[in-house]
Amino acid sequence: MRVELDLQATARGAHVLESKVSQPKVAIVHYWLVGSGGGENVVKAMLELFPQADVFTLVEDPAFSQTIVPRDRLRTSFLQRIPGAARHYRALLPLMPTALENLDLRGYDLIISSESGPAKGIVPPLDAVHICYCHSPMRYLWDQYHEYRESAGWLQRLVLSLCITRLRLWDQASSLRVDRFIANSRYVASRIDRYYRRPAHVIHPPVDVDDFALSETRGDYYLITGRHVSYKRIDLAIAACNALGRKLVITGDGPETARLRASAGPTIEFVGRCSFADLKRHYSECRAFLMPGEEDFGIAPVEAMASGRPVIAFGRGGARETVVDGKTGLFFPEQTVESLSEAMLAFEGREDRFEPAAIRRHALGFAKGRFMAEFGAFVGDALATAQERQPGARAKD
């Protein structure tokens, strides 16, 4: 389900943000600040809109968080005092509801929660506006619970099994503390509707498309980037490239790296964490970007398209909102080695028909400026509506 703002409401919201509600006291609540990702890029964009905001988070890695927000504007939960919390934060899931509800948000006019891990579960002041930008309802509580449980250690499996019902009930109940939801894709909006029974307006996340460019050089490899976690199904790409004898470059690392390396044949190259310059080169020179997982949105494929390269993606989830089948990439229908292999062979049969400049033009529609305008207008409209509903507001006018 999606809530649409008409042009009049958008203009009205932008005006309010700039004038009537100048300098509201703002809190941004982000689940954790331990490494770079799409959620953290969204927080950076929010801080450009609201440079006065304080940032609240469950746990942080100081070496990373200081690249997001100054130390004097960062607040952490009591979980930060647990030794090793920044490395083993996922194991602290049963404690996160209590930690969030103990964050002191008194005095804030606007609270923006950035949700993927738990963040919306704060207790907002009565007169505050609480907007949740939802990257995804927590996967490990809902539709991907069994996948996460299978990949966890025995102790984590036991704790999760004992706590899962209570955590789901809390997650649903805490959704009622949100005044308005924003989803990062129509796919996520449908999941918010499914699990929380709440409507959500869709604003795609910002992508720094101007950081990427076309290249005249073309390599002989396919590409996968990002964190090595089970739901991204990098194992499918490895198996398909093993079977076809195709070269595959894999950047990044994660909890699945060792297992993935063990299954890799001689045509698979793991390059680990690489510099941004190397990442841009990998994007612009690959034959195509592979996206075998079901993503909520997927920033990496948009970055690949901003580099003029097509995307071969599993045809579900956020990919259907970013990739145009037959023009900027191809979809494969099933998460199997055979289905992905067939799509790769189909791509190779028409590889020259994909026009890099046209692919890049499509990617420009996800630029950061679009996010800033849409998000700012949405927040402004929410603040204006809240003002109008305050007792005595009409009499003051």
C-alpha positions as CSV (number, residue, x, y, z in Angstrom):
1,M,0.0,0.0,0.0
2,R,1.3,3.5,-0.9
3,V,0.2,6.9,0.3
4,E,0.6,9.5,-2.5
5,L,1.2,13.2,-1.9
6,D,-0.2,15.5,-4.6
7,L,1.8,18.4,-6.0
8,Q,-0.1,20.9,-3.8
9,A,0.8,19.0,-0.6
10,T,4.4,18.6,-1.7
11,A,4.8,22.4,-2.3
12,R,3.1,23.1,0.9
13,G,5.3,20.8,2.9
14,A,8.5,22.3,1.4
15,H,7.3,25.8,2.3
16,V,6.6,24.8,5.9
17,L,10.0,23.1,6.2
18,E,11.7,26.4,5.0
19,S,9.6,28.9,6.9
20,K,6.9,28.1,9.5
21,V,8.9,25.4,11.2
22,S,12.4,26.9,11.0
23,Q,15.0,25.0,13.1
24,P,12.8,22.3,14.8
25,K,14.7,20.3,17.4
26,V,15.4,17.1,15.5
27,A,16.5,13.6,16.6
28,I,17.6,10.9,14.1
29,V,17.5,7.4,15.5
30,H,19.5,4.9,13.5
31,Y,19.8,1.2,14.5
32,W,23.6,1.0,14.8
33,L,26.6,2.9,13.4
34,V,29.3,0.2,12.9
35,G,30.0,0.3,9.2
36,S,29.1,1.9,5.9
37,G,26.0,0.9,4.0
38,G,22.9,2.2,2.3
39,G,21.2,3.0,5.6
40,E,24.2,5.1,6.8
41,N,24.1,7.0,3.5
42,V,20.5,7.9,4.1
43,V,21.4,9.2,7.6
44,K,24.1,11.4,6.0
45,A,21.5,12.8,3.6
46,M,19.1,13.5,6.5
47,L,21.9,15.3,8.3
48,E,22.4,17.6,5.3
49,L,18.7,18.5,5.5
50,F,18.8,18.8,9.3
51,P,22.4,19.7,10.3
52,Q,21.2,20.6,13.8
53,A,20.0,17.1,14.5
54,D,21.2,14.8,17.3
55,V,21.8,11.2,16.4
56,F,20.8,8.3,18.6
57,T,22.0,4.7,18.0
58,L,22.1,1.4,19.9
59,V,25.8,0.8,19.4
60,E,28.6,2.5,17.5
61,D,32.2,2.0,16.3
62,P,33.8,5.4,17.0
63,A,36.2,5.0,14.1
64,F,33.2,4.9,11.8
65,S,30.5,6.9,13.5
66,Q,32.7,10.1,13.6
67,T,32.5,10.1,9.8
68,I,28.7,10.4,10.1
69,V,28.1,12.8,13.0
70,P,30.2,14.9,15.5
71,R,30.9,13.3,18.8
72,D,28.9,16.0,20.7
73,R,25.7,15.2,18.8
74,L,25.9,11.4,19.1
75,R,24.0,9.5,21.8
76,T,24.2,5.7,22.4
77,S,22.2,3.2,24.4
78,F,23.3,1.3,27.4
79,L,24.3,-1.6,25.1
80,Q,27.4,0.4,24.1
81,R,28.8,-0.3,27.6
82,I,28.8,-4.1,27.0
83,P,32.3,-5.3,26.0
84,G,32.4,-6.2,22.3
85,A,29.0,-4.7,21.5
86,A,30.1,-3.0,18.3
87,R,31.2,-6.4,16.9
88,H,28.5,-8.7,18.3
89,Y,25.6,-6.3,18.2
90,R,23.2,-8.8,16.5
91,A,23.5,-11.2,19.5
92,L,22.0,-8.4,21.6
93,L,18.7,-8.4,19.8
94,P,16.6,-9.5,22.8
95,L,17.9,-6.4,24.7
96,M,17.3,-3.9,22.0
97,P,13.6,-3.1,22.7
98,T,14.5,-2.1,26.3
99,A,17.6,-0.2,25.1
100,L,15.5,1.8,22.6
101,E,12.7,2.6,25.1
102,N,15.3,4.0,27.5
103,L,16.6,6.6,25.0
104,D,15.6,10.0,26.3
105,L,14.0,12.0,23.6
106,R,12.3,14.6,25.7
107,G,12.2,18.1,24.1
108,Y,12.5,17.0,20.4
109,D,9.9,18.3,17.9
110,L,10.8,15.9,15.1
111,I,12.0,12.3,15.5
112,I,13.2,10.4,12.4
113,S,13.8,6.7,12.9
114,S,15.9,4.9,10.3
115,E,14.6,1.3,10.5
116,S,16.1,-1.9,9.3
117,G,17.3,-3.2,12.6
118,P,15.1,-1.9,15.4
119,A,14.9,1.9,15.6
120,K,11.3,2.9,15.5
121,G,10.7,1.4,19.0
122,I,11.7,4.6,20.8
123,V,9.0,6.2,23.0
124,P,8.3,9.6,21.4
125,P,7.2,12.6,23.4
126,L,3.5,13.3,23.1
127,D,3.9,16.5,21.0
128,A,6.7,15.2,18.7
129,V,6.2,14.1,15.1
130,H,7.7,10.6,14.6
131,I,8.5,9.7,11.0
132,C,10.0,6.3,10.2
133,Y,12.1,5.8,7.1
134,C,11.9,2.0,6.7
135,H,14.6,0.2,4.7
136,S,12.9,-3.0,5.7
137,P,10.9,-4.5,8.6
138,M,13.4,-6.6,10.4
139,R,14.1,-9.6,8.1
140,Y,15.3,-11.9,10.9
141,L,11.9,-11.5,12.7
142,W,9.7,-11.9,9.7
143,D,10.0,-13.4,6.2
144,Q,13.7,-14.4,6.4
145,Y,13.6,-15.7,10.0
146,H,14.3,-19.3,9.1
147,E,17.2,-18.4,6.9
148,Y,18.8,-16.4,9.6
149,R,18.1,-19.0,12.2
150,E,19.8,-21.7,10.1
151,S,23.0,-19.7,9.7
152,A,23.3,-18.7,13.4
153,G,25.3,-20.6,16.0
154,W,23.5,-23.0,18.4
155,L,23.3,-20.5,21.2
156,Q,21.9,-17.7,19.0
157,R,19.4,-20.2,17.6
158,L,18.2,-21.1,21.1
159,V,17.9,-17.5,22.3
160,L,16.1,-16.5,19.1
161,S,13.7,-19.4,19.2
162,L,12.8,-18.5,22.8
163,C,12.4,-14.8,22.2
164,I,10.9,-14.6,18.7
165,T,7.2,-14.4,19.6
166,R,7.8,-11.6,22.1
167,L,10.0,-9.7,19.7
168,R,7.4,-9.9,16.9
169,L,4.7,-8.6,19.2
170,W,6.9,-5.8,20.3
171,D,7.9,-5.0,16.7
172,Q,4.2,-4.8,15.7
173,A,3.2,-2.8,18.8
174,S,6.1,-0.3,18.3
175,S,4.8,0.4,14.8
176,L,1.9,2.3,16.4
177,R,4.4,4.8,17.8
178,V,5.1,6.0,14.3
179,D,3.0,8.9,12.9
180,R,4.0,8.3,9.3
181,F,6.0,5.6,7.5
182,I,8.3,6.1,4.5
183,A,9.4,3.0,2.6
184,N,12.5,2.9,0.5
185,S,10.6,0.9,-2.2
186,R,7.2,-0.3,-3.2
187,Y,8.3,-3.8,-2.2
188,V,9.1,-2.6,1.3
189,A,5.8,-0.7,1.5
190,S,4.0,-3.9,0.8
191,R,5.9,-5.6,3.7
192,I,5.0,-2.7,6.0
193,D,1.4,-3.2,5.1
194,R,1.7,-7.0,5.6
195,Y,3.4,-7.0,9.0
196,Y,2.3,-3.6,10.6
197,R,-1.0,-3.0,8.7
198,R,0.2,0.6,8.1
199,P,0.4,2.6,4.8
200,A,3.8,3.9,3.7
201,H,4.8,6.6,1.2
202,V,7.6,5.5,-1.1
203,I,10.8,7.6,-1.4
204,H,13.7,5.7,-2.9
205,P,17.1,6.2,-1.1
206,P,19.7,8.5,-2.4
207,V,22.4,7.1,-4.7
208,D,25.5,9.2,-5.5
209,V,25.2,8.5,-9.2
210,D,27.5,11.4,-10.0
211,D,30.4,9.6,-8.4
212,F,30.3,7.0,-11.2
213,A,31.0,7.3,-14.9
214,L,31.2,5.3,-18.1
215,S,34.4,3.7,-19.3
216,E,35.7,2.8,-22.7
217,T,37.5,-0.2,-21.3
218,R,35.6,-3.4,-21.0
219,G,36.7,-6.4,-18.9
220,D,35.8,-10.1,-19.3
221,Y,34.3,-10.5,-15.8
222,Y,30.9,-10.4,-14.0
223,L,30.8,-8.5,-10.7
224,I,29.2,-8.8,-7.3
225,T,29.8,-6.2,-4.5
226,G,28.8,-5.7,-0.9
227,R,28.6,-7.6,2.3
228,H,28.8,-11.4,2.2
229,V,25.6,-12.4,3.9
230,S,23.3,-15.4,3.2
231,Y,20.3,-13.5,1.7
232,K,22.4,-12.0,-1.1
233,R,22.8,-15.5,-2.5
234,I,26.4,-15.0,-3.7
235,D,26.6,-18.8,-3.7
236,L,24.3,-18.9,-6.7
237,A,26.5,-16.6,-8.7
238,I,29.6,-18.6,-7.8
239,A,27.9,-21.9,-8.8
240,A,26.7,-20.4,-12.1
241,C,30.1,-19.0,-13.0
242,N,31.8,-22.3,-12.0
243,A,29.4,-24.2,-14.3
244,L,29.8,-21.8,-17.2
245,G,33.5,-21.2,-16.7
246,R,32.9,-17.4,-16.5
247,K,35.1,-15.0,-14.5
248,L,33.5,-13.5,-11.5
249,V,35.0,-10.7,-9.3
250,I,33.6,-10.4,-5.8
251,T,34.4,-7.4,-3.6
252,G,33.8,-7.0,0.1
253,D,33.7,-9.5,2.9
254,G,31.4,-10.8,5.6
255,P,30.3,-13.8,7.7
256,E,29.8,-15.9,4.6
257,T,33.2,-15.2,3.1
258,A,35.0,-18.4,4.2
259,R,32.1,-20.7,3.0
260,L,31.9,-18.9,-0.3
261,R,35.7,-19.2,-0.9
262,A,35.5,-22.9,-0.2
263,S,33.0,-23.3,-3.1
264,A,34.8,-21.1,-5.6
265,G,36.5,-22.5,-8.7
266,P,39.5,-21.1,-10.6
267,T,37.5,-18.4,-12.4
268,I,36.3,-16.7,-9.1
269,E,38.3,-13.9,-7.7
270,F,37.8,-12.4,-4.2
271,V,39.3,-8.9,-4.0
272,G,38.1,-8.1,-0.5
273,R,37.5,-4.5,0.6
274,C,38.8,-2.2,-2.1
275,S,39.3,1.5,-2.5
276,F,36.5,3.6,-3.9
277,A,38.6,4.2,-7.0
278,D,39.0,0.4,-7.5
279,L,35.3,-0.1,-6.9
280,K,34.4,2.4,-9.6
281,R,36.7,0.7,-12.0
282,H,35.2,-2.7,-11.3
283,Y,31.7,-1.3,-11.9
284,S,32.5,0.5,-15.1
285,E,34.6,-2.3,-16.7
286,C,32.5,-5.4,-15.8
287,R,30.4,-7.2,-18.4
288,A,27.4,-7.1,-16.1
289,F,26.5,-6.8,-12.4
290,L,24.9,-9.9,-10.8
291,M,22.2,-9.5,-8.2
292,P,21.1,-13.1,-7.3
293,G,19.5,-12.1,-3.9
294,E,16.1,-10.6,-3.2
295,E,16.8,-7.0,-2.2
296,D,14.6,-4.5,-0.5
297,F,15.9,-1.8,-2.9
298,G,19.5,-2.4,-3.8
299,I,21.9,0.5,-4.2
300,A,24.8,-1.5,-5.7
301,P,22.8,-2.3,-9.0
302,V,22.0,1.4,-9.3
303,E,25.7,2.3,-8.9
304,A,26.5,-0.3,-11.6
305,M,23.9,1.2,-14.0
306,A,25.3,4.7,-13.2
307,S,28.5,3.2,-14.6
308,G,26.7,2.2,-17.7
309,R,26.7,-1.5,-17.0
310,P,23.6,-3.8,-17.2
311,V,22.3,-5.8,-14.2
312,I,21.3,-9.5,-14.2
313,A,18.9,-9.7,-11.3
314,F,16.5,-12.1,-9.6
315,G,13.1,-10.8,-10.7
316,R,11.6,-10.0,-7.3
317,G,11.9,-7.3,-4.7
318,G,13.5,-3.9,-5.2
319,A,15.2,-5.0,-8.5
320,R,11.8,-4.6,-10.2
321,E,11.8,-0.9,-9.3
322,T,15.4,-0.1,-10.4
323,V,16.1,-2.4,-13.4
324,V,14.2,-2.2,-16.7
325,D,14.1,-5.7,-18.1
326,G,15.6,-5.8,-21.6
327,K,16.9,-2.2,-21.5
328,T,19.1,-1.8,-18.4
329,G,19.4,-5.5,-17.6
330,L,17.7,-8.9,-17.5
331,F,15.6,-10.7,-14.8
332,F,15.8,-14.4,-14.0
333,P,12.7,-16.0,-12.5
334,E,14.0,-18.6,-10.0
335,Q,16.8,-18.5,-7.4
336,T,18.5,-21.5,-8.9
337,V,21.9,-22.0,-10.6
338,E,20.1,-23.1,-13.8
339,S,17.9,-20.0,-13.9
340,L,20.8,-17.6,-13.4
341,S,23.0,-19.5,-15.9
342,E,20.3,-19.3,-18.5
343,A,19.9,-15.5,-17.9
344,M,23.7,-15.0,-18.3
345,L,23.7,-17.0,-21.6
346,A,20.8,-14.9,-22.8
347,F,22.6,-11.7,-21.9
348,E,25.7,-12.9,-23.7
349,G,23.6,-13.5,-26.8
350,R,22.5,-9.8,-26.9
351,E,25.3,-8.1,-24.9
352,D,26.0,-5.5,-27.6
353,R,22.4,-4.3,-27.5
354,F,22.7,-2.8,-24.1
355,E,23.6,0.9,-24.5
356,P,25.8,2.2,-21.7
357,A,24.7,5.9,-22.0
358,A,21.0,4.9,-21.9
359,I,21.6,2.7,-18.9
360,R,23.3,5.6,-17.1
361,R,20.5,8.0,-18.0
362,H,18.0,5.7,-16.3
363,A,20.2,5.5,-13.1
364,L,20.2,9.3,-12.9
365,G,16.6,9.1,-11.8
366,F,17.8,7.8,-8.4
367,A,20.1,10.8,-7.7
368,K,20.6,12.3,-4.3
369,G,18.9,15.5,-5.2
370,R,15.6,13.7,-5.9
371,F,15.7,12.1,-2.4
372,M,16.4,15.5,-0.7
373,A,13.5,17.2,-2.4
374,E,11.0,14.4,-1.8
375,F,12.0,13.7,1.8
376,G,12.2,17.4,2.7
377,A,8.7,18.0,1.3
378,F,7.3,15.0,3.1
379,V,8.7,16.0,6.5
380,G,7.5,19.6,6.0
381,D,4.0,18.4,5.2
382,A,4.0,16.2,8.3
383,L,5.1,19.1,10.5
384,A,2.5,21.4,9.0
385,T,-0.3,18.9,9.6
386,A,0.8,18.4,13.2
387,Q,0.8,22.2,13.8
388,E,-2.7,22.5,12.4
389,R,-3.9,19.7,14.8
390,Q,-2.5,21.4,17.9
391,P,-5.2,22.7,20.3
392,G,-5.8,26.4,19.6
393,A,-3.8,26.4,16.3
394,R,-6.8,27.8,14.4
395,A,-7.5,30.5,16.9
396,K,-3.9,31.8,16.6
397,D,-4.3,32.2,12.9
